[in-house]
Amino acid sequence: MKLIGISGSLVGWKTNVLIHEVLTAAKTYDENIETELIDLRDYDVEFVQGSPLAYYNEDTFKVVNKILSADFLVIGSPIYQASISGALKNLLDHLPIDAFKGKVTGMVTTAGSANHFLVSEYQLKPILSYFKGIVPTTSVFSNDDSFNEVNEIIDPNVSDRIQKLAEEMIHLQKGLNGKNS
Ligand SMILES: Cc1cc2nc3c(=O)[nH]c(=O)nc-3n(C[C@H](O)[C@H](O)[C@H](O)COP(=O)(O)O)c2cc1C
């Protein structure tokens, strides 16, 4: 099973760190799980302009196809203006409507303050559900206080939720795969 993590920040590193930790936890829980972190700053994903996918640049084509080939995904975003990042939303705009059918799609968000902890529930979750993703009951939210100055996670609750999210995602995905086979 391949688990892909997406980090939707082009600015700092907290989203990347959180997604990396979820992937590490998943691998620790089940060493057979293959993981890959897609950090959007590493790819030149073009703005959606209505063309078929093949007309976009190589990076856009590559990232979309990586996402479609994943068995399950964990999607991370910084909170920008009380919402998900524009970079992540643009990537999601490239996907077909059944992109996450039969796939578990975990949510990870990080914000400056604790005020926006429900953004994933009210904004990211409906998008993932629209793509037919199965969203776990556990999600991860952090804010600036969850990290030290070198972007290490210092909040044990965040670390705990990362473990719980990884475990729940694997359980759910294995259940779905068993049902479909
Ligand atoms: C353009 C922009 C908008 C932001 N808007 C919010 C916001 O509405 N609420 C909030 O709590 N933090 C906001 N922040 C802070 C980021 O969510 C926070 O610094 C986050 O941890 C950055 O993640 P990163 O290190 O992965 O880039 C904003 C930051 C930027 C750059």
Ligand as a Chemical Component Dictionary entry (heavy atoms), coordinates in Angstrom:
data_LIG
# 
_chem_comp.id                   LIG 
_chem_comp.type                 NON-POLYMER 
_chem_comp.pdbx_formal_charge   0 
_chem_comp.three_letter_code    LIG 
# 
loop_
_chem_comp_atom.comp_id 
_chem_comp_atom.atom_id 
_chem_comp_atom.alt_atom_id 
_chem_comp_atom.type_symbol 
_chem_comp_atom.charge 
_chem_comp_atom.model_Cartn_x 
_chem_comp_atom.model_Cartn_y 
_chem_comp_atom.model_Cartn_z 
_chem_comp_atom.pdbx_ordinal 
LIG C1  C1  C 0 -0.607 34.465 3.884  1  
LIG C2  C2  C 0 -0.732 33.917 5.278  2  
LIG C3  C3  C 0 -1.979 33.897 5.866  3  
LIG C4  C4  C 0 -2.135 33.372 7.156  4  
LIG N1  N1  N 0 -3.376 33.336 7.712  5  
LIG C5  C5  C 0 -3.552 32.796 8.950  6  
LIG C6  C6  C 0 -4.848 32.711 9.532  7  
LIG O1  O1  O 0 -5.851 33.108 8.961  8  
LIG N2  N2  N 0 -4.957 32.155 10.786 9  
LIG C7  C7  C 0 -3.868 31.699 11.489 10 
LIG O2  O2  O 0 -4.034 31.213 12.610 11 
LIG N3  N3  N 0 -2.625 31.745 10.931 12 
LIG C8  C8  C 0 -2.438 32.274 9.693  13 
LIG N4  N4  N 0 -1.180 32.318 9.127  14 
LIG C9  C9  C 0 -0.054 31.687 9.833  15 
LIG C10 C10 C 0 0.255  30.284 9.273  16 
LIG O3  O3  O 0 -0.919 29.472 9.190  17 
LIG C11 C11 C 0 1.246  29.538 10.174 18 
LIG O4  O4  O 0 2.417  30.314 10.291 19 
LIG C12 C12 C 0 1.574  28.154 9.662  20 
LIG O5  O5  O 0 2.121  27.407 10.707 21 
LIG C13 C13 C 0 2.566  28.169 8.511  22 
LIG O6  O6  O 0 2.864  26.842 8.119  23 
LIG P1  P1  P 0 4.220  26.498 7.335  24 
LIG O7  O7  O 0 5.357  26.640 8.318  25 
LIG O8  O8  O 0 4.063  25.077 6.892  26 
LIG O9  O9  O 0 4.327  27.455 6.186  27 
LIG C14 C14 C 0 -0.991 32.865 7.858  28 
LIG C15 C15 C 0 0.273  32.911 7.238  29 
LIG C16 C16 C 0 0.405  33.427 5.968  30 
LIG C17 C17 C 0 1.765  33.434 5.315  31 
# 
loop_
_chem_comp_bond.comp_id 
_chem_comp_bond.atom_id_1 
_chem_comp_bond.atom_id_2 
_chem_comp_bond.value_order 
_chem_comp_bond.pdbx_ordinal 
LIG C1  C2  SING 1  
LIG C2  C3  SING 2  
LIG C2  C16 DOUB 3  
LIG C3  C4  DOUB 4  
LIG C4  N1  SING 5  
LIG C4  C14 SING 6  
LIG N1  C5  DOUB 7  
LIG C5  C6  SING 8  
LIG C5  C8  SING 9  
LIG C6  O1  DOUB 10 
LIG C6  N2  SING 11 
LIG N2  C7  SING 12 
LIG C7  O2  DOUB 13 
LIG C7  N3  SING 14 
LIG N3  C8  DOUB 15 
LIG C8  N4  SING 16 
LIG N4  C9  SING 17 
LIG N4  C14 SING 18 
LIG C9  C10 SING 19 
LIG C10 O3  SING 20 
LIG C10 C11 SING 21 
LIG C11 O4  SING 22 
LIG C11 C12 SING 23 
LIG C12 O5  SING 24 
LIG C12 C13 SING 25 
LIG C13 O6  SING 26 
LIG O6  P1  SING 27 
LIG P1  O7  DOUB 28 
LIG P1  O8  SING 29 
LIG P1  O9  SING 30 
LIG C14 C15 DOUB 31 
LIG C15 C16 SING 32 
LIG C16 C17 SING 33 
# 
